[in-house]
Amino acid sequence: MNDCEKMLDFLAQLRDNNSLEWMHSHQPEYKAARAAFVSLVSDLMEKMLPDEPGLGLINPSDLVFRLNRDTRFGKDKSPYAPSFRAHISPEGRGMVPVGDYLFVSPDQIFLGGGVFHAKMPEITRRIRDQIVSQGSSFEAVLAAPAFCEKLTLQGEKLKNVPRGYDKEHPYGELLKHKSWYVEYPVEKDLFLDREAFLAEAVDVFRRIKPFNDFINKALEGLEMPGKR
């Protein structure tokens, strides 16, 4: 069983035995699976260095999210998310600036980028204002062959152009978005071939970069709560 198989095997077991008791009794397996994921992220970061030199200053472990779930407000009280996730950015795993996202679970593996959730109205407002002032640039990013070949804009949308913006704006469909992101699904067989997966991930993240750059330009200087 290679490292990628170990990750998926552990996550499948966690999905089927999602309890504090099970996790506490399987700490060695968890630590081994997490170490394998961190190693994969580290190898990916190394291959991305020509495009993102700042990644050389980041500990890959610091880009990996915890498995613990916040169960306070939802009906699902499962204590853990059976997935390994990393936000690969020279600035760390915070929401801003946006970076490259790696999601691995037994049922779904994908690469992504952008703003996945409309958690902060200020983020949404800034991106919309950027679309108003530089919509043609964003449209060019979304229409570029390198982007269209493998990616499609996704995100939660309103039915109408939001209040405060011209209802007849030429980029009205983009303004309806509350979130702007892309996801590239990865087949399990590809993921299990480490070198092939790393090559594909680097290619996809290069295609995502102009998209992330547009969003990050809109979010430049934004201070996240609790971040200094």
PyMOL commands that set and color helices and strands:
alter all, ss='L'
color gray80, all
select helices_A, chain A and resi 3-16+20-25+27-48+53-57+60-63+121-143+145-148+172-175+188-192+194-218
alter helices_A, ss='H'
color red, helices_A
select strands_A, chain A and resi 84-88+100-104+109-115+180-185
alter strands_A, ss='S'
color yellow, strands_A
deselect
rebuild
show_as cartoon
